[in-house]
Every structure is written in C-alpha cells, then in structure tokens.
C-alpha cells in the first residue's frame, strides 16, 4: 500500500506502520547509518515530555537490526507505529 509516497505495512500485531527511513551498517562496520526521509519525518506524530521537549517516536525491529549487525541483511526499516 502507498499513501503520499509513504509505505505502510502490517507488522507484529500493529494496525499499520509508516516507513520513515532505513538503518544499515557503515562500510567499516563500526557504526550504524540512519537515513530518514524528511517528508515522511515531517508527517510523523510527536509527543511532548513534561520538560516541554517534543519527540518523534520511531521503531526499529530488534530481530531485523540484529540481522543487519550480523551481516545477514544489508538494511532494515525505521517506522512509526500507527495504532
């Protein structure tokens, strides 16, 4: 499914998730590279903490991230859950 250029997917018992970006290992393998789509990020919902800071809650699957770290996968997704 596609909505305004953003992909939504069914995952782990959640209604839908909005694709926000990708995570991959650096070529040297000593870091993670996070690529966020600015248009998708701008459309994400936010929450505010008691000290007035605003945050965007994003999710990366631990199982998928472990596969990236182990070299079994090249990339995994960064999403925002839509309940």
Backbone as numpy.savetxt, mean C-alpha at the origin, in Angstrom:
# Nx Ny Nz CAx CAy CAz Cx Cy Cz
-11.25 -4.59 -11.34 -12.08 -3.41 -11.34 -11.20 -2.17 -11.34
-11.65 -1.14 -12.03 -10.90 0.11 -12.05 -11.82 1.27 -11.75
-11.35 2.21 -10.93 -12.13 3.39 -10.59 -11.19 4.57 -10.55
-11.33 5.52 -11.46 -10.46 6.69 -11.54 -8.98 6.31 -11.58
-8.64 5.25 -12.34 -7.26 4.84 -12.46 -6.72 4.08 -11.27
-7.55 3.85 -10.26 -7.12 3.12 -9.08 -7.70 1.72 -9.14
-6.88 0.73 -8.84 -7.36 -0.64 -8.84 -7.91 -0.98 -7.47
-9.03 -1.72 -7.46 -9.54 -2.23 -6.20 -9.49 -3.74 -6.27
-9.21 -4.39 -5.15 -9.10 -5.83 -5.12 -9.78 -6.37 -3.87
-10.21 -7.61 -3.95 -10.75 -8.31 -2.79 -9.58 -8.93 -2.05
-9.46 -8.71 -0.74 -8.36 -9.28 0.03 -8.80 -9.62 1.44
-8.37 -10.74 1.92 -8.40 -11.15 3.33 -9.62 -10.68 4.11
-10.82 -10.89 3.57 -12.03 -10.60 4.32 -12.41 -9.13 4.36
-11.72 -8.28 3.64 -12.06 -6.87 3.60 -12.84 -6.60 2.31
-13.75 -5.64 2.36 -14.60 -5.37 1.20 -13.78 -5.03 -0.03
-12.98 -3.99 0.03 -12.12 -3.63 -1.10 -10.98 -2.77 -0.61
-9.92 -2.79 -1.38 -8.74 -2.01 -1.07 -8.41 -1.14 -2.27
-7.86 0.04 -2.02 -7.45 0.93 -3.09 -5.94 0.84 -3.23
-5.49 0.53 -4.44 -4.06 0.47 -4.72 -3.48 1.87 -4.62
-2.48 2.05 -3.75 -1.85 3.35 -3.54 -0.43 3.36 -4.07
0.24 2.20 -4.06 1.61 2.15 -4.53 2.20 0.76 -4.42
3.53 0.70 -4.50 4.25 -0.56 -4.50 5.46 -0.50 -3.57
5.89 -1.67 -3.09 7.10 -1.81 -2.29 8.00 -2.82 -3.00
9.29 -2.50 -3.09 10.26 -3.43 -3.65 11.58 -3.27 -2.91
12.45 -4.28 -3.03 13.78 -4.18 -2.45 14.66 -3.33 -3.36
15.60 -2.61 -2.76 16.56 -1.86 -3.55 17.47 -2.83 -4.29
18.14 -2.36 -5.33 19.05 -3.22 -6.09 20.14 -3.81 -5.20
20.63 -3.04 -4.23 21.66 -3.53 -3.31 21.07 -4.46 -2.26
19.76 -4.42 -2.08 19.09 -5.31 -1.13 19.10 -4.84 0.31
19.63 -3.66 0.57 19.72 -3.19 1.94 18.62 -2.25 2.35
17.65 -2.02 1.48 16.57 -1.08 1.78 15.31 -1.49 1.04
14.19 -0.96 1.48 12.93 -1.10 0.76 12.64 0.20 0.04
12.17 0.09 -1.19 11.79 1.27 -1.96 10.27 1.33 -2.02
9.73 2.44 -1.61 8.29 2.64 -1.56 7.91 3.65 -2.63
7.05 3.25 -3.55 6.58 4.14 -4.61 5.09 4.37 -4.43
4.72 5.63 -4.21 3.33 5.99 -3.96 2.80 6.81 -5.13
1.63 6.45 -5.63 0.97 7.21 -6.68 0.36 8.46 -6.04
0.78 9.63 -6.46 0.35 10.86 -5.80 -1.15 11.11 -5.94
-1.73 10.76 -7.09 -3.16 10.96 -7.27 -3.96 10.03 -6.34
-3.52 8.78 -6.24 -4.20 7.82 -5.36 -4.03 8.24 -3.91
-2.83 8.71 -3.53 -2.55 9.13 -2.16 -3.43 10.32 -1.78
-3.60 11.25 -2.70 -4.42 12.44 -2.44 -5.88 12.07 -2.20
-6.32 10.96 -2.80 -7.71 10.52 -2.64 -7.94 9.65 -1.41
-6.89 9.30 -0.69 -7.01 8.43 0.48 -7.69 9.14 1.64
-8.38 8.36 2.45 -8.95 8.92 3.68 -7.85 9.06 4.72
-8.07 9.95 5.67 -7.08 10.23 6.71 -7.73 10.12 8.08
-6.90 10.13 9.11 -7.39 10.24 10.47 -6.49 11.22 11.21
-7.01 11.80 12.28 -6.26 12.78 13.04 -6.02 12.26 14.46
-4.80 12.46 14.95 -4.46 12.05 16.30 -4.79 13.16 17.28
-4.73 12.84 18.56 -5.09 13.81 19.58 -4.18 15.03 19.60
-2.97 14.90 19.04 -2.06 16.06 19.00 -2.23 16.89 17.72
-3.27 16.57 16.93 -3.59 17.36 15.75 -2.88 16.94 14.47
-2.10 15.87 14.52 -1.40 15.40 13.32 -2.36 14.56 12.47
-2.25 14.68 11.16 -3.09 13.94 10.23 -2.26 12.83 9.58
-2.84 11.63 9.49 -2.16 10.46 8.95 -3.03 9.77 7.90
-2.38 9.08 6.95 -3.04 8.25 5.95 -2.76 6.80 6.32
-3.78 6.03 6.71 -3.55 4.63 7.08 -3.39 3.75 5.84
-2.23 3.13 5.70 -1.93 2.26 4.57 -1.57 0.88 5.08
-1.69 -0.13 4.20 -1.47 -1.52 4.59 -0.55 -2.20 3.58
0.38 -3.01 4.11 1.22 -3.89 3.31 1.09 -5.28 3.91
0.78 -6.26 3.10 0.65 -7.64 3.58 2.00 -8.13 4.09
2.03 -8.64 5.31 3.27 -9.18 5.87 3.77 -10.38 5.07
2.86 -11.26 4.67 3.25 -12.44 3.91 3.88 -12.03 2.58
3.25 -11.08 1.89 3.78 -10.62 0.61 5.10 -9.88 0.79
5.21 -9.07 1.85 6.45 -8.33 2.11 7.59 -9.30 2.43
7.30 -10.35 3.20 8.33 -11.35 3.49 8.83 -12.02 2.22
7.94 -12.25 1.25 8.36 -12.83 -0.04 9.25 -11.87 -0.81
8.96 -10.58 -0.73 9.82 -9.58 -1.37 11.18 -9.58 -0.70
11.20 -9.59 0.62 12.47 -9.59 1.36 13.29 -10.84 1.09
12.62 -11.97 0.90 13.30 -13.24 0.63 13.71 -13.38 -0.84
13.28 -12.45 -1.69 13.61 -12.53 -3.10 12.68 -13.42 -3.91
11.59 -13.88 -3.30 10.63 -14.73 -4.00 9.70 -13.93 -4.90
9.52 -12.66 -4.56 8.70 -11.74 -5.36 9.50 -10.46 -5.55
9.27 -9.81 -6.67 9.98 -8.55 -6.94 9.30 -7.36 -6.28
7.98 -7.43 -6.14 7.21 -6.27 -5.69 5.93 -6.73 -5.00
5.41 -5.89 -4.10 4.08 -6.10 -3.53 3.38 -4.74 -3.44
2.13 -4.76 -3.07 1.33 -3.55 -3.12 1.22 -2.85 -1.77
0.99 -1.55 -1.84 0.62 -0.72 -0.70 -0.81 -0.31 -0.96
-1.71 -0.58 -0.01 -3.13 -0.30 -0.22 -3.72 0.46 0.96
-4.90 1.00 0.72 -5.71 1.53 1.81 -6.99 0.71 1.84
-7.34 0.23 3.03 -8.54 -0.57 3.18 -9.78 0.31 3.13
-10.75 -0.12 2.38 -12.06 0.55 2.33 -13.07 -0.43 2.89
-13.57 -0.15 4.08 -14.54 -1.05 4.71 -15.94 -0.77 4.28
